[in-house]
Amino acid sequence: MTPLLQVENIAKFYGPRIGCTDVSFDLFPGEVMGIVGESGSGKSTLLNCLAGHLPPDRGAVEFDTRTDGLRDTVTMSEPERRMLGRTDWAFVHQHARDGLRMNVSAGGNVGERLMAVGARHYGDIRSTATDWLGRVEIDADRIDDRPTAFSGGMQQRLQIARNLVTGPRLVFMDEPTGGLDVSVQARLLDLLRGLVREMGLSAIIVTHDLAVVRLLADRLMVMKSGHVVENGLTDQVLDDPQHAYTQLLVSSVLQV
Amino acid sequence: MTDYNFAYLDEQTKRMIRRAILKGLAVPGYQVPFASREMPMPYGWGTGGVQVSAAVLTPDDTFKVIDQGADDTTNAVSIRRFFEKTAGVAVTEKTAEASVIQTRHRIPETDLTEDQILVYQVPIPEPLRFLEPSEVETRKMHALEEYGLMHVKLYEDISQHGAIATAYAYPVKVEGRYVMDPSPIPKFDNPKLNMAGIQLFGAGREQRIYAVPPYTQVVSLDFEDHPFEASKADHACDLCGSTTSYLDELIVDDEGKRMFMCSDTDFCAARREDAA
């Protein structure tokens, strides 16, 4: 089986400081991979390098494109990479405001990706948008409201709908539940888990919340100071941590 | 005439502007940056259009200026007088007799010919500006032909008003490539952008020049189920009786009585002369 994403020796430096270095892994179709670590461990740098938002200093990110098979997204041309960014890839930001157009209605936000890939039939765009709002549990009568009128949880769900509407195969998520209260988090996680399973999505989730990866991720990568210190099956890593840092991380989760 | 160089601007500046114009004509719809000069009139009064006109005028030209279709409004009169003084060119109010026409917010009703130049005054040349505030990003979108966002604006129109409510500055695609803001002309004028004359657009404050060469395909953006419609007031001109020209609505007394009249004053006057 060909991996959907093949990452080889990715490294990113900020001057003399290490962003992340020597990261390699394969992601297979339908697999969800979690990246955990403390603040400043290079999780977001890594995710941005993978998603093409930051040019890595070394290494290759090969993606299994629909037409040409495995292609290195680091060296491919910018139009191709941006095309991937709005078709086969999706990026869910931590802050919904970064991923949404706040002065455009919910329907317009969801429809933007459709229009970006050439949809030119208003009725079709609108019915797809309505359908997707339903799938992320936003009432259809909110379709013409702007995201500024939405709560934080709704904004995050709208961002997810906007990203998944073109049927991407790989979703990058940067702390998708950060900044939400626990009950809203639980609902969002439940929704995400459902969508990931139902659509057979592959995903890379960056988070510092171990509960999130326990629930969503098949595999786990633990980062510290820009290096991957441990990786393996989620349950294995969380239940039997080998590296000292992972042991510290797992033991510092508060028990209620 | 000895006080100023011909048409106010110095020759070097005019050459710089002509280079921008030529580049604009070579890449229809592409916004060419140029070093806009300060002109002796405020921004918003047509400083871009005036610079373009100054660069294309020759002593043999006949110059016409319209503002919202009219030759006798403040903006039109002052720009016309400006070039009468600084260039000494002949001026006219008749569309057919002019070789260079500077316009604000209208295209003349009379079809232009191959030996005429139409110069537009443009306030905001970037059609994507109100959706994407970053110039870096909009330039990239133009370069990579990513124009989905323009349709988001039209989508918002339909979802809020039930129809595409954009009535002026209606976005167009030029020669199947660049999306362009045709300056704030009413969308009634959009079909006329396919014309025999040369169209030059100057934005002074924003420092951009763009152009549409003669016989270039200009298509107004729309949705399959909400096609573009060149709309005007459903009325005939109360002065000349024309049913095909673009109309201004005028309130004539305190009781709310109103009349409709052609916004193109030259077109209206010519029709009334013919009838008399």
Interface residues (C-beta under 8 A of the other chain):
Chain A: E78 P79 R82 R86 R101 N103 V104 S105 G107 G108 G111 E112 R113 L114 M115 A116 V117 G118 R120 H121 Y122 G123 I125 R126 I143 D144
Chain B: L131 L144 E146 G148 L149 H151 V152 Y155 E156 I158 S159 Q160 F223 E224 D225 H226
